[in-house]
Every structure is written in C-alpha cells, then in structure tokens.
Amino acid sequence: MSQILQKIQSLAKAYANDTVEVRRHLHANPELSFEEHNTAAYVEQVLQSYGLETTRLANTGVVAIIEGRNPDKSTIALRADLDALPIVEQNEVAYKSKNTGVMHACGHDVHTSSLLGTARILQDVREGFEGTVKLIFQPGEEKFPGGASLMIKEGVLQQPAPSGIMGQHVFPMLPAGKVGFRSGMYMASADEIYITVKGKGGHAAMPEQNVDTVLIASHLIVALQQIVSRHASPKVPSVLSFGKVEALGATNVIPNEVKIEGTFRTMNEAWRKEAHKRIKKLAEGLCESMGGSCDIDIKNGYPFLMNDPNLTNRARAAAEAYLGAENVVDLDLWMGAEDFAYYSQEVPACFYRLGTRNEERGITSSVHTPTFDIEETALETSIGLMAWLAVQELEK
C-alpha cells in the first residue's frame, strides 16, 4: 500500500466526525436553488479555515484551488452541489431542517460536506502529489437551467482548465461503504413538454356543436407513445411520459382547452432533437385532423450524462484499490437527470454513486422523499475516496 494511500485513509478516519458535523449543519440549514447565500458563505468560511482562497461564480457558487507540487502539470476538478428541495422534512433527528418546507432530500448536504472534507485531506497531502485540484461548489442543481450551465458560462472550466471532472451522488439503494460506477452513457437528458389543446367548448349533451378538446387530448396522449415505440432505436434509451392533464370542464361541460404536461428523456443528443420535431409535428397534425389546434412548447432541460470511459475506468480501478473490489459495483442506466451532465459535455467526466443505505437502522428512503436520510459512516468513505481518486488521476 502506497504511503499517500495510507495517509489519505488515516486522514479520512481522523476527519470523519468533523465531516458529519458539517453535514448536520448543512442539513439543518437548507436553502433552495439559487438562494444558497448562507450555504455559500459557510462553504467559503470552512475553505478559508483550511488556508484556501475562494472565488464566487454564478452568485452563490464557490470555487477554490489546491496546488500540489508542479501545479501546472495537470488539473482535475471535483464538484458538489449546494441546493435543497421544497419538501417538508419528516425525520425526527437532532439535525432536522430548521427551514420549514425546505429539506436536503437529495443529499446535496452530503455532497458539499464530503467535498469540504476531501479539500481538507488534499490540503494536508498537497506535498505528496503533483498538479492542481479545482473544487467546484455549484448552486441550483435542482432547478432549470441548472447551476452547472451557469458556472460553465462564467468560466469555471478555465484558468486552470481541468483535464477531467469527477462528482458523486448519494445512492440509498447501495449499502454504506460501497460505491458504484458506470462507463459511457449513464443518465438521461430531461426536457419538459407543455401542450395546450384548443377546440370549441360547450354542453356535453351537444357534442356535434363542439370541438371536443378532452377527446383530442386523450387521442394525443396515446398517439404520442409511438414517438418512442416506433421511431426511437431500441438501442437508445428513451422515455416519454405525461404526468399532468388539466381539463377544467365538468360532467356536462366540454372545456375550450386542455393542458397537457410531460417529460421526454433520452441518451442521444441527435435523437433528442429529432424527437422534439416529431412530437411537435404529430401533435399539430392530430389536433388539426380532429378539428382543433394546439400550442406546444418543449423546454430543453439538462443534456444526457456521459461518463468518459477512460477516466471512469481509471477511477473504478482506484476505488477498488482504496475500498477493495468487493465494495465497488457496476451501475445500471439511470433515466433520471443531473446537471453534472453539462460538465460531461465539455470535459471528460466521471459521475459515480456513494452508498448510503443501512437497513438495520431503517435508513432506506429514496431521495426526494420527506424521510430521506443517510448512514453517516458513508462520509468517511466519501472524503477519503474522492481525495484518493483526485490524487490518482493527477498521477496518471
């Protein structure tokens, strides 16, 4: 076992309790997307206590640099997200959210505290590696257009420009102490679809006098399923789902319009653009054929997330060296979306999963639920592993 590996593991153990306290502070004081003013100030304070200089981007984003020996040799970026969700927490814990209606239900408190712990370790061992580590604490992962896109526009991937970027995300389906990787396509793009079907409302007992928007909308929802089933390659994961239909009529009233809202997700940017065109063409044609019309708005969300095969394979091998092969698993495709995908479209990226589950303690809730929590021993794994991955990548 290399000397620096032993040092990182020792520091991870030494700083684990402090990292838990940082996580609990963040969990108790959550802030919504692009409103992370206190969180950003706290992150700056902690980084500065380690002797690091900080820079603000995108208002509430924080960036810091750790320079090892020969800092110009290469740069690796590490990313965490700061924001919480509009959820009322139901956990009865000492660190329960103090901000009613706001909760760290997606583990961003874990990601931020972990990167702070990682920074502390890397600052301590900076004489033991060559190159530079860029620490990125970004706002607004949970809200369009995504803080990652704003950070990139403001130059977070410049001066110095990283040769790669790594990030992690809590994974409540995986036991604490384990991590997961997937090379290549991993997470989907996520676009929002808004359709307003227009017709002629009236008395439901006189259908011949109306253009039935409810009937048109029902046909449209069914017909649009062929976009995926008959036009998408079976080799490209695609999902088209509608979760909201609003027809404000009554038992005997056909409304003048019906609103439909849904999501389209895939893992191929060329097909994504083509699918948008097909959705629009089919919707307009079907509505017209039934005597109505429609307005359709497709909002481009996050792109799909691509894990660079070379970087991911190196990271996976490094994780096996740090944790043991038995604690590193393969991940399946995931149709959820993440704004880390913006980074993956710009530089080689690796987005991996941190196990946080503990069935014996009942810590099994999924993210985005009011009872989500983590097994906090995962933080020792998290801070040590990320520091080790960064050092190994710089030594490649």
C-alpha positions in Angstrom: 0.0 0.0 0.0 1.4 3.3 -1.1 2.4 5.9 1.6 -0.1 8.5 0.3 -2.9 6.0 0.2 -2.3 5.2 3.9 -2.1 8.9 4.7 -5.4 9.6 3.0 -7.1 6.7 4.7 -5.8 7.9 8.1 -6.9 11.4 7.5 -10.4 10.3 6.4 -10.8 8.5 9.6 -9.5 11.4 11.6 -11.8 13.9 9.8 -14.9 11.7 9.6 -16.6 13.1 12.8 -15.9 16.7 11.7 -17.4 16.0 8.3 -20.5 14.5 10.0 -20.9 17.8 12.0 -20.6 19.8 8.8 -23.2 17.7 7.1 -25.6 18.1 10.0 -25.1 21.8 10.0 -25.9 22.0 6.3 -28.9 19.6 6.7 -30.4 21.7 9.4 -30.0 24.9 7.3 -31.1 24.1 3.8 -31.6 26.7 1.1 -33.5 26.4 -2.2 -31.9 26.5 -5.7 -30.1 29.8 -6.5 -30.9 31.1 -2.9 -27.9 29.4 -1.2 -26.5 32.6 0.2 -25.8 31.3 3.8 -24.6 28.0 2.5 -22.1 29.6 0.1 -20.8 31.8 2.9 -20.4 28.8 5.2 -18.5 26.9 2.5 -16.2 29.9 2.0 -15.6 30.1 5.7 -14.7 26.4 6.0 -12.4 26.5 2.9 -10.7 29.6 4.2 -10.1 28.0 7.6 -8.1 25.4 5.6 -5.9 28.1 4.2 -7.6 28.2 0.8 -8.7 31.2 -1.2 -12.2 31.2 -2.6 -13.9 32.8 -5.7 -17.6 33.3 -6.3 -19.3 32.4 -9.6 -23.0 32.4 -10.5 -23.7 34.4 -7.4 -23.8 31.5 -4.9 -21.2 29.2 -6.5 -17.8 28.8 -4.8 -14.5 27.8 -6.3 -11.2 27.0 -4.7 -7.9 25.7 -5.8 -5.5 23.3 -4.1 -2.0 23.3 -5.7 0.3 20.3 -5.2 3.9 20.2 -6.4 4.4 21.4 -10.0 0.8 22.8 -10.1 0.9 23.5 -13.9 1.3 19.8 -14.7 -2.4 19.0 -14.8 -5.7 19.8 -13.2 -8.6 17.7 -12.0 -11.9 19.2 -11.0 -14.2 17.9 -8.2 -17.8 19.0 -7.9 -20.5 19.3 -5.3 -24.0 20.9 -5.3 -25.4 23.2 -2.7 -29.2 23.4 -3.0 -32.1 21.7 -1.3 -35.7 20.9 -2.2 -39.1 22.3 -1.4 -40.1 19.4 0.9 -41.3 19.3 4.5 -38.9 17.0 6.4 -40.5 14.2 8.4 -37.3 12.9 10.1 -37.2 13.4 13.8 -33.5 13.9 14.2 -31.4 16.5 16.0 -30.3 18.0 12.7 -33.8 18.2 11.2 -34.3 21.2 8.9 -34.9 24.5 10.6 -36.3 26.0 7.4 -39.9 24.7 7.2 -40.7 23.5 3.8 -37.1 23.2 2.7 -35.1 20.0 3.0 -31.9 18.4 1.9 -33.8 15.4 0.5 -31.4 14.7 -2.4 -28.2 14.5 -0.4 -26.6 17.7 -1.5 -25.6 18.3 2.1 -23.6 15.1 1.8 -22.0 16.1 -1.4 -21.0 19.5 0.0 -19.7 18.3 3.3 -17.9 15.5 1.5 -16.1 17.9 -0.8 -15.1 20.1 2.1 -13.7 17.0 3.9 -11.9 16.0 0.7 -10.5 19.5 0.4 -9.1 19.3 4.0 -7.4 16.0 3.2 -5.9 17.2 -0.1 -4.7 20.4 1.5 -2.8 18.2 4.1 -1.2 15.9 1.5 -0.6 18.6 -1.2 3.2 18.0 -1.0 2.6 14.4 -1.9 1.1 14.9 -5.4 1.8 16.9 -8.5 -0.8 19.1 -10.2 -3.8 21.1 -9.2 -7.3 20.2 -7.8 -10.1 22.6 -8.6 -13.0 22.4 -6.1 -16.4 23.4 -7.5 -19.4 24.1 -5.2 -22.3 24.9 -7.5 -25.8 26.3 -6.9 -29.1 25.2 -8.4 -28.7 21.6 -9.5 -32.4 21.1 -8.8 -33.7 23.9 -10.9 -33.6 24.7 -14.6 -31.3 25.9 -16.2 -29.1 24.2 -13.7 -26.2 25.8 -11.8 -23.6 23.8 -13.8 -24.6 25.6 -17.0 -24.2 29.0 -15.3 -20.8 28.1 -13.8 -19.5 26.9 -17.2 -20.7 30.2 -18.8 -18.8 32.1 -16.1 -15.6 30.2 -16.8 -15.4 27.5 -14.1 -13.7 25.2 -16.6 -11.0 27.7 -17.4 -8.0 29.2 -15.6 -6.9 26.5 -14.9 -8.8 24.2 -17.4 -9.2 20.7 -15.9 -8.4 17.7 -18.0 -11.3 15.9 -16.3 -14.0 16.3 -13.7 -15.5 14.0 -11.0 -18.6 14.2 -8.9 -20.6 11.8 -6.7 -24.2 11.4 -5.7 -25.8 9.6 -2.7 -27.4 6.3 -3.6 -29.8 4.9 -1.0 -30.1 1.6 -2.8 -26.5 0.8 -2.1 -25.2 0.0 1.4 -22.8 2.5 3.1 -19.2 1.5 2.4 -19.9 0.7 -1.2 -19.7 2.8 -4.4 -20.9 2.3 -7.9 -19.5 3.2 -11.4 -20.8 3.1 -14.9 -18.7 3.8 -18.0 -20.3 5.5 -21.1 -24.0 6.6 -21.1 -25.3 6.9 -17.6 -28.1 9.4 -17.1 -30.7 10.8 -19.4 -31.4 14.3 -20.8 -34.7 15.8 -19.4 -37.0 18.0 -21.4 -40.3 19.4 -20.4 -43.3 19.3 -22.7 -46.3 21.7 -22.5 -49.2 21.3 -24.8 -52.4 23.3 -24.9 -55.1 21.6 -27.0 -57.7 24.1 -28.3 -61.2 23.5 -29.6 -64.7 24.7 -29.1 -66.3 24.0 -25.7 -69.9 23.7 -24.9 -72.6 21.5 -23.5 -71.5 17.8 -23.3 -75.0 16.8 -24.4 -74.5 18.5 -27.7 -71.2 17.1 -29.0 -72.0 17.9 -32.6 -71.7 21.6 -31.7 -68.3 21.3 -30.1 -64.7 20.5 -30.9 -64.1 18.1 -28.1 -60.7 19.1 -26.5 -60.8 16.2 -24.0 -61.3 13.7 -26.7 -58.5 15.2 -28.8 -56.2 15.3 -25.7 -56.9 11.6 -24.9 -56.1 10.6 -28.5 -52.9 12.7 -28.5 -51.5 11.2 -25.3 -51.9 7.7 -26.8 -50.7 8.6 -30.2 -47.5 10.3 -28.9 -46.3 7.0 -27.4 -45.4 5.9 -31.0 -42.6 8.5 -30.9 -40.7 6.1 -28.7 -42.2 2.8 -29.7 -41.8 3.2 -33.4 -39.3 5.9 -34.1 -36.6 5.6 -31.4 -33.9 3.0 -31.9 -34.3 0.2 -29.4 -30.5 0.7 -28.7 -31.2 4.2 -27.4 -33.0 4.5 -24.0 -36.0 6.8 -24.4 -38.9 7.7 -22.2 -42.0 9.9 -23.0 -44.4 10.3 -20.1 -47.2 12.7 -19.3 -47.9 13.5 -15.6 -50.4 16.3 -15.8 -53.7 16.8 -17.7 -55.9 19.8 -16.9 -59.4 19.9 -18.4 -61.4 22.4 -16.4 -64.8 21.4 -17.7 -67.5 19.5 -15.8 -69.6 16.4 -16.1 -71.7 18.2 -18.7 -69.2 20.8 -19.9 -66.6 20.4 -22.6 -63.8 23.0 -22.0 -62.4 25.2 -24.7 -58.9 23.9 -24.0 -57.0 21.1 -22.3 -53.5 21.4 -20.9 -51.0 18.5 -21.0 -47.6 18.4 -19.4 -44.9 15.7 -19.6 -41.3 14.9 -19.9 -39.1 13.4 -22.7 -35.8 11.7 -21.7 -33.1 10.0 -23.8 -29.4 9.4 -24.1 -28.6 10.6 -27.6 -28.5 14.3 -28.5 -29.2 13.8 -32.2 -32.3 11.6 -31.5 -33.3 14.1 -28.8 -33.6 16.9 -31.4 -35.4 14.7 -33.9 -37.9 13.5 -31.3 -38.8 17.1 -30.5 -39.6 17.7 -34.1 -41.7 14.5 -34.3 -43.6 15.3 -31.1 -44.5 18.8 -32.4 -45.5 17.6 -35.9 -47.6 14.7 -34.6 -49.4 16.9 -32.1 -50.2 19.7 -34.5 -51.3 17.2 -37.2 -53.5 15.1 -34.9 -55.2 18.1 -33.4 -55.9 19.6 -36.8 -57.3 16.3 -38.1 -59.8 16.3 -35.3 -60.9 19.9 -35.9 -58.8 21.5 -33.2 -55.4 23.0 -32.9 -52.6 23.2 -30.3 -49.8 25.2 -28.9 -46.8 23.2 -28.0 -43.7 24.3 -26.1 -40.8 21.9 -25.5 -38.3 23.3 -23.0 -34.8 21.9 -23.3 -33.6 20.6 -20.0 -30.3 19.0 -19.0 -28.3 17.1 -21.6 -27.6 13.4 -21.1 -24.7 12.4 -18.9 -21.8 10.6 -20.4 -19.1 9.1 -18.2 -15.8 9.2 -20.1 -14.7 5.5 -20.4 -11.0 6.1 -19.8 -11.5 8.4 -16.8 -14.2 6.2 -15.3 -12.2 3.0 -15.7 -9.2 4.6 -14.0 -11.5 5.9 -11.2 -13.1 2.5 -10.8 -9.7 0.8 -10.5 -8.6 3.4 -8.0 -11.8 2.8 -6.0 -11.0 -0.9 -5.9 -7.5 -0.2 -4.6 -9.0 2.1 -1.9 -12.1 0.1 -0.8 -11.5 -3.4 -2.1 -13.1 -4.8 -5.2 -15.9 -6.3 -3.2 -17.1 -2.8 -2.3 -17.2 -1.4 -5.9 -20.2 -2.3 -8.0 -21.5 -1.7 -11.6 -24.4 0.6 -12.1 -27.3 0.3 -14.5 -28.5 3.0 -16.8 -30.5 5.7 -14.9 -33.3 7.7 -16.6 -33.1 10.4 -14.0 -31.3 13.6 -14.9 -28.4 15.6 -13.4 -27.0 18.9 -14.4 -23.5 17.4 -13.9 -24.2 16.3 -17.5 -23.3 19.9 -18.7 -19.7 19.3 -17.5 -19.7 15.9 -19.2 -20.5 17.6 -22.5 -17.4 19.8 -22.1 -14.6 17.7 -20.5 -14.0 14.0 -19.7 -16.3 13.3 -16.7 -16.9 10.6 -14.1 -20.1 10.7 -12.0 -20.3 7.9 -9.5 -22.6 6.8 -6.7 -22.0 6.7 -2.9 -23.8 4.0 -1.0 -25.7 5.5 2.0 -28.1 2.7 3.0 -28.4 1.0 6.4 -31.3 -1.4 6.6 -30.7 -2.3 10.2 -31.2 1.3 11.2 -34.1 1.8 8.8 -32.2 4.2 6.6 -33.7 3.1 3.3 -35.8 6.0 2.0 -35.3 7.2 -1.6 -34.1 10.7 -2.5 -36.8 13.4 -2.9 -38.8 12.0 -0.1 -39.5 13.6 3.3 -37.9 10.7 5.2 -34.6 10.6 3.2 -31.5 10.3 5.4 -28.1 8.6 5.2 -25.9 6.3 7.1 -23.3 8.8 8.2 -20.4 6.3 8.2 -20.5 6.8 4.4 -18.9 10.2 4.9 -15.6 8.6 5.9 -15.7 6.5 2.7 -16.7 9.6 0.7 -14.0 12.0 1.7 -11.1 9.5 1.6 -12.2 8.0 -1.7 -12.6 11.3 -3.5 -9.2 12.6 -2.3 -7.6 9.3 -3.5 -9.4 9.5 -6.9 -8.1 13.0 -7.4 -4.5 12.1 -6.5 -4.5 9.0 -8.7 -5.9 10.9 -11.6 -3.2 13.6 -11.3 -0.6 10.9 -11.2 -1.9 9.2 -14.4 
